[in-house]
Every structure is written in structure tokens, then in C-alpha cells.
């Protein structure tokens, strides 16, 4: 097991990490919005490469001076590389999805992942899954169907991209849950971004495309900066505040996604889609609050 010295040893009792988390989610949602915008003129392979290379350079600049070679120490190299590869696949599927889906609706569908992870947690993470969590996952699925319902403009063959994204994202979350118990978060982040930078560079040997306009390069760099900064804030959030206190706020990313979709593309989901989006957000928040609700009831009984 490899653990770097960090502030994670400090007692985590406050909600100060919530602000870090909200900042991270705002970065991720804006990153998706810019990715969708720049994909109108730049190939997906170039966008993914620019994102990971920028993130890798930023992460290295912040971690190597402080931790040096210690950041490279891992006893689970294959698992680290596997996780990095999974994230590249999810990023590719996300960009493919964003080419035809609005940011808000896309974010809502992706945020069903934690609900579905609970259904598989008992098998892969040896966690007990109560019936209420199964029902919440079913409700999240119903919310998704309301967004991509037959007859809507999103109900096309392109749905294969977000469906595959959720499936791969579930595996990614399960692997993350396992590796988080074995490795330091900064080590995992370092291997993840450099695995992504390496894998996304390979196709460019054959598919490099020249980008002539400077504003497109600025957008590409901003995608990487937002992703890197978002991951930094995300890690800080979990260092400052217990995960159980943060989970209900995770679904704020849906609101950020709708906001940036409106700002950049002037798009607002229709009423049925908004209801489905709200259903996913509420059920997700309730699911993350279940342990605290159960603890409260147990305390009342005693």
C-alpha cells in the first residue's frame, strides 16, 4: 500500500470541503460545455489529447516538486493503468455524446452512475445493498427514460454513446472504489492523467489535424486547465470533509450543466426532461443521505 503524507490525516468534521466540491463540479460542467463547443471545429481525438496532456503537465508541476519520486510508488501498477485507460474510454464516449446531446441532459444521464453502482457494490465491493437503494436506482432509470423518451429529439441511434458511457463509468467507479483503499489519491491522479496523455497521443501519429485559429487552441488548453483544476478541488474537498457529507452535493453538477448549456448554447431542457433531470438529482441526493438518515433513526431508538 502506498500513501503519501498529506492533510488527509487531519480530522474531517466540517463542511468546508463543500465549497471545494462545488468549485470542482462547476469546472467539470464548464469543461463539458467548452468541449461540446470546440468539437464543432476540432476532432474528438485532438480534444481528448489536449485535455490529458494539459492535465498531465499541470499535475506534474504541482506534485513532483513536493513529493518527487514518491508520487510514482505504487504496488498496483496494472490497476492504475487499467483505471487510466477506462477514463480515456469514458472521455471519448462523453465527447461523442456531447456532439448530439445538450450539456444539462448529458450531465443528468451520467449522474445516474452512482445509483447503478450501488446495484453492483455488493458483488464487487462486498457491500450490503438495501432494497431502498435498488428502488432509487430504478427511479433514476425512469428519470433517464424521461430525458431520452421516444419521440424526443434525443431518441436516436446516437444514444448508444451515453449508454456505453454509463456502463463503462460504472466499471470505472468500482475500480476507483477499490484502488482508493490501496493507493494515495495523488498517485492515482498522476498515473491517470499520464496514462491518458500517452494513450491519446498514439492515434495522432496518423490522425493529427492542423488547428489554424488561436482561439481554438485557447479553448483546448482551457479544457485541460478546467479538468486539472477541477480534479485538484475534488481531492481537496475529500481531504477537508467526510465523503458522506459531500455526496448529497454531487448532483449540483446537473444544475451547473444546465446553466452552462444555457450560457453557451442558449438551450433549456423541455418540461418533461426537466422533470426527469430533477428526479435523478433528488433520488441521487436521497441515496447519498441514506446512511445519515439511518444513523439518525438508530440514535432515536437508543
N, C-alpha and C positions, 0 to 999 in steps of 0.2 A: 504494500500500500504506500502511495506517495502523497504526502501532504506538505504544502509549503506553509511557512509561518505567515499568518495573516490576521486580520482583525476578527476572523470568524470565531476565535476563542473567547471573545468578549460576550457577556450575557446579552441576549437579544430579547428585550421585553417591550420596546417602544414601537410606535408606528412610523418612525422617521423614514423607514425604508419604502413606505408607500409612495412618497414623492419621487424617489429614485425609480420605482417601478412605473409610475405614470409617465415619467420622462422617457423611459425606455420604450414603452408602448407607443407613445406619440412619435418617437423616432422610427419605429418599425412601420407604423401606418404611413407616415410621410415617405419612407423609403419605398413602400409598395406603390404609392401614388406616382412618385417620380419614375419608378421602374416602368410602370404602365405608360407614362407619357413618353419616355425616351424610346420605348420599344416600337413606337410608330416609325422611327427612323433608323434604329440601330438593331442589329441581330441579337437574339437572345444569348447566343454564345459569348458575344462581346460584353454584354451587360453583366453576365454572371462572372466572367473573368475579371472585369474591372472591379466588381464588388469584392470578390475574395482577395484579390491582390492588394487592394487598398486596405482592407481589414487586416490582412496578414502583416503588412508593413506597420500599421498603427499598433497592433497588439505587440509586435516585436519591439517597437520603440518604447512602449510603456512597461513591458515586463522584463526584457533582457537586462537593462541597466540595474534593476533592483534585485532580480533573482538569478541572473546569469544562467549557467548550465543546469541549475536545479530545475528550471522550468521544463527541461527535456526529460527528466527522470520519470519513467512510467514502467509499471510492471504489467501493463495491459495494452501493449502496442497495437496488437491486432484489433482489439475492441475500439481503441482510439481511431484507428484508420477506418474501421467499419462505420463508426459514428460520423466521421467527416464525410465519407462517401454518401451516406444516407442524406446528409444535409445538402449536398450538391444536387442529389436527385430531387429533393423536396423544393429546392430553389428553382430548378429547371421547370418542374411542374407548376410551381407558383407563377412564374413568369408566363408560361404557356396559358395558364388560366386567366391571368390578368389581361391578356390580349383581347379577350372577348367578354370578361366579366367586370362590372363596376367594383371599385375598391371595397365599399361597405359590404356588399353581398358576399364577395370573396372572403373577406375577413371573418364574417359570421360563420360561413361554412367551415373554414379552417379551425375556428374556435370550438367546433364540436369534438375535436380530437380528444381533449381531456375527458369528456363524457364517455367516449368509447374506450379510452384507455382503461377506465375502471372495470369494464367488462372482461378485460384480459389480464388485469392485475393479479387476480387470484391464481392464474396459471403460471405467469412468468415472473411475478414479483412476490409470490407467496403471501398475498394479502387477501383478507376476507372481504367479499363484495356483498353488502346487504341488498335486499330486494329494492329498497328505495333508490339506490344508485342505478340499478338496472332500469327502473321506471324513468329516472331522469335522463338516461341515455336514449331511451325510446322517445321521450318528449323532444330531445334535441334533434333526433332524426326527423320527427314530424315537422319541426321548425325548418329544417333544411329543405324538406319537400315543399313547404310553402314558398320558399325562395325560388326554387327551380321547378315549380309546378308545370305540368303540361299546359301548353298554351302561352306560357310566358316567353319573352324573348331569349331567356337563358336556356330554355329546354331544347338543346341541340346536341349533336354528337360531340361537341366540344366538352360536354360535361364529364367525359372520360378523364380529363386532366384534373379537375378538382377532386373527383372520386379517388383516383390513384394517389393524389397528393395526401388526402386524409389517411388512406391506408398506409402509405409509406411513413407519414408523420406519426402514426400510432407506433410503428416499429421504432422510429427514432426516439420517441418519448420513453418507450420501455427500455431501450438501450441506455438512454440518458439516466433513467432512474437507477439502473444497475451500476453504471460507471460512476455516478455521483457518490456512491458508497465506498468506492475504491480509490478514486483519484482526486487531486486538488482541482478546483474549478478553473483556475488559471492555466494549469497544464492541459486540461481538456480543451479549453478555448484555443490555446496555442496550436495544438495538433489539429483541431477542427478547421481553423482558417487556413493553415498551411496545406492541409490535405486538399481543401477546396481550391486553393491557388494553383497547386500542382495539377490536379485533375482537369481544371477548366482551361489550363494553358495548352494542354495536348491537342485539342481539336483546332486551335488557332494556327497550328502548323499548316493545316490545309484550308481553313476557313477564315483566315484573317481578312477583315474588311476595313478599308481606309475610312476614317472619320474626318471629314473636312472642316466641320464647323466647331469653333472653340466652345460654344455653349453646350454642345453635346458632351464634350469631354468634362466640362464642369458638372453636368448632371450625373455622368458616370462616376466621377470622383465623389460627388455628394452622396450617392447611393452607398458607396463603401464607407464613407465617414459616418453616415447615419447608422449603418449597420454596426460598425465598430463601437461607436459611442453608445448605441442602444444596448449592446451586449455588456459594456462596462457598467452602465447604470443598472442593468438587470442583475449583475453579480453583486454590486454594492447593495442593492435592495435586499437580497437574501442574506447578506452579511449583517445588515442592520436590524432586520425584523424577521421573526419566525415565518416560515413558509405558510403555515396555517392562517396567519394574519394577512398575508399578501394575496392568497388565492382568490378571494372574492373580487379583488380589483383587476384581475387579469382580463376580465371581459370588457373593461373600459376600452380595449383596443378596437372593439367593434364601433364604438362611438367615434373614436379618432379616425377610423377608416371611412365612416360615412362623412365626417367633417372634411377630410382631405379630398374625398371624391367630389364633394360639392364645391370646394375651393378651386380645385384644378380642372375638373371636368363639368362643373355645374350640374351634376347628377344627384337626384334624390330618389331613393327607392320608393316603389309604389306602396299603397297601404297594406296589401297582403304580405309583401316582402318585409315591410317594417314590422308587422305582427310576428312573422317567423323569426326575424332577427331579434326582436325583443324576447321571444320565447326562449331562444338559445341562450341569450345573455342572462335571463332570470334563472333558468334551470341550472346553468353553469355556476352562477354565484351561489345558489342554494346548495348545490352539490359540494362546493368548497367549504360551505359553512356547516355542513352536517356534523363534523367532529365536535365543533364548539357547541352546537345545539344539543348534541347527545351528552356532552360533558355537563352542560347546564342542567339538564333533566336529571342526570345522575347525582349532581350536587343537591338538587331539590329533594331527592328521595332520601338522601342521608341526613 
